[in-house]
């Protein structure tokens, strides 16, 4: 099935018979049916994020996650490590997003936001954007103090 993507994204709903969309990392879009999830990826501040929808008891939500950087070792600077831990702790008060530390000692950004069904692609992107905008100040501070930060991908 050949569908022009830009007009489809501008529509208020997905084409008839299509109930999910998957945007690949390279920008390709997969459409389908059968009640599957909608998934897409994006980068913000050179951090790759993934987004996916799911149904919870309170209704549909979009979840985002991104791996930021390794948690600095104490040897890299006790002040830097304490500052990073304080920033992560402060993010716990946010409504839709937060920073966390994985079992592998990596700093993660996770979040979720509700949306209504039927959702347009623009509404899903807006929900993911609201999560990112909430955590943006925390990411900006981390970018300034962390010894490592994701590098932008080189253009091919």
N, C-alpha and C positions, 0 to 999 in steps of 0.2 A: 504494500500500500504506500503510495507516494503522497505525502502531505507537506505543504510548505509550512515551515515552522513558525516564522514570524507572524503571519496572519493568524495561525492557530493560537499562539501565545497572547495575541491581542483580543481574541474572542473571550466572551464571558464564561464559556465552559469548554470542556474538551469535546472533540467531535463525537457524534452519536456512536454508541457501541464501544467507546474507549473510556475506561475508568481509571487508568493509571498511566503515568508518564515517568520515564527514567532518563535523566540527562547525564550522559557519560562525562568523564573528566575531560575528554577532548571536545566536548560540545555536541556530540551526537545525541539525538533524542530517540528513545524507544517508547512506543505507545503500546498499550495492551488492554485487556479486559480480564475480568475474573475476580475483582475485589482486591487486587494486590496493592501493595504500598507504592507511594510516590517517593522517589529518591532523587536527589541531585547533590552536586558538590559545587563549592565555590571557594575562593581565597579572599581573605581579609587580612591586611597587614602582613602579607606573605605567609600566612598560616592557612593550610588547606583545611577546609571544613566539609563535613558531610551532613546532609539533612535528610530526614525520612519522616513519613507520617505514620501514625498508628492510632488505634482506637483504644481509649481508656474509659473507665466508668463514667467520667464526667463529660466525655465527648471526644472528638478527634483533636489530636495535637500534632505539632511538628517538633521533632527533636533535632538538635544540632550538636555536633561534637567536633573538636579540633585538638590536635596534639601540638602544644606550643614549643616546649623546650625541656631539657632535663632540669630537674631541681638542682641548683648549684650545691656542690659539696662544701662542707665547712672549710676545707682547705683553700677553696677559691675565695673565701672571705666570709667570716661569720656575720658581718653586718649585712652583706648582700643576701645571704641565706635567711637571716631573720626578717629582713625586709620583704622578701618574697613570701615567706610564710605568713607575715602580717597582711599582705595584700590578698593572699588567698583566703585568709580568715575573714577579712572585711567583705569579700565578695559573697559570703554566705547570706548576707542580708538582702541581696537582690531578689526581685520578684520572680524573674523568669530564667535567670542564668547564674552561673557560678564557676569559679575556678576550683580545681581539685588536683590532688596528687595521686597518680596511679600506683599500683603495686610495684611497677618498675621505676618508680621515682621520677616520673615525667609529669610536667604540669599540663593539665587538660582544661579545656574550656567546654562546658556542657550547658545546655539550656533547652527549654521547651516552651512553647506558646500554643494556646488554643486557636482554632480556626473553625469556620462554619462550613457545612456541607450543603450544597455543592460548592466547591472552592475553585476559583479560577487560578491559573498559574501565577498571576500577579498577586493574588491574595496569599498564596503560599510563600512567595518570595518576600512579601511584606511581613508576614509572620516571622520568617527566619531573620529578616533585617531587624525587627524589633528586639529580638534576642541579642543580636550582635551589638546594636546601638546601646543597649543597657550595660553591657560588659566592656564597651570600648574604652572608657577611661582607665579601667584596670589593666587592659591590654597595653595601652599607651605607656603606663607607668612601668609595667614589666619590660617592655621593649627598651626603655631607657636604662634599666638597672641590670638586666640579665647579661651575663658574659656571652651567651649564645642566643641567637634568634634565628628563626627560619630565613633562609636566603630566597630571594625571588627566583622563580624558575627561569632559565635562559630561554629566550625566544628561538625557535627553530627556523 
